[in-house]
Amino acid sequence: MVRRSGRRPGNQDTRQDILAAAREVFAEKGFDKASIRAIATAAEVDPALVHHYFGTKEKLFLESMEVPVNPAELVPKALAGPREEAGERLTRLVLSVWDSPAGAAAVAMLRSAMSNDWTARLLREFIVTQVLRRAITELDMPRDEAPMRASLLATQIGGLAVVRYVLKVEPVASADPEILVRAIAPTVQRYLTGEIT
Amino acid sequence: MVRRSGRRPGNQDTRQDILAAAREVFAEKGFDKASIRAIATAAEVDPALVHHYFGTKEKLFLESMEVPVNPAELVPKALAGPREEAGERLTRLVLSVWDSPAGAAAVAMLRSAMSNDWTARLLREFIVTQVLRRAITELDMPRDEAPMRASLLATQIGGLAVVRYVLKVEPVASADPEILVRAIAPTVQRYLTGEIT
């Protein structure tokens, strides 16, 4: 296929403009307060076009962050089943996503979030609204404890990512996933359902 | 005091040259394999001068990383006392250092290590040789378990730093340190002395 010029087709440009505007608005206002309307305004397009290209606000958010997996499917799947094994299943899921080819994008995002406040805000919005909030719903956590449990969970899961994939401290960096599941799942389980005060 | 030109006095330049060379050699070879001689060669000075300015290799390492506290004093202090309270004391120590003005430097280092492999190697050397190795000695851990325990410890302590100071996920970001000690110390204790397999 030969194009007349180096310029991408118009609708591709529009898509990219919308995604760039979405990243900006989500980082600035947070996921909950960002609206399709505000994103459309920032991209100088009609809101209907945003809906047409991306569907829901959530789908737009995931696309704008180039998330290679769908937390809406994965998190409930990991947490379904006996409550006392949720920590084990969640730890195993996280390792299987990160150890997969899709994991490289997640690690790149984490690296970037460390040195860039804007990316940090996007990542925090992703962790809170797409992962932790779903975990809270799935496990039917008491509402007053949920935010603390969720952010404690983030300390252990985030720290595992940093040590295994970024700093590469051995033996965690090269350990078989099941060894890490046995070591770390009890922590994840306690943050999800155990004693934390 | 008025100087003739903008150039710093000769010995200041030499100190800075040695520190720059030290960062390079420590990152490349790791703490254990880096020698004062190799650092002196990289800085194009006599090894005796390196000893004269910085004393031991360890002191040179801490100065080259601009570490504002001395792990050789802090870690044994935190881990002295009843073994079953080591997790609590270590968690409290870590939070008190990071919450202090000195903590800003540690957070800057962590941020930088995420986006820069060279800084990541330096930070890993610092964590392993200055913090984890001392913790292993103080607690007299079984030698075959020590590396895994130490790097698991790094996942929880590192993750706490990332969530509280870099990503700033609430409520962990603003929580009173003692609330975090109660929530996280049992994890630290388990990685230090409990069941991990």
Interface residues (C-beta under 8 A of the other chain):
Chain A: L110 R111 S112 A113 M114 S115 A120 L123 R124 I127 V128 P147 M148 S151 L152 A154 T155 Q156 I157 G158 G159 L160 V162 V163 R164 V166 L167 K168 V169 E170 P171 V172 A173 A175 I179 R182 A183 I184 P186 T187 R190 Y191 E195 I196 T197
Chain B: L110 R111 S112 A113 M114 S115 A120 L123 R124 I127 V128 P147 M148 S151 L152 A154 T155 Q156 I157 G158 G159 L160 V162 V163 R164 V166 L167 K168 V169 E170 P171 V172 A173 A175 I179 R182 A183 I184 P186 T187 R190 Y191 E195 I196 T197
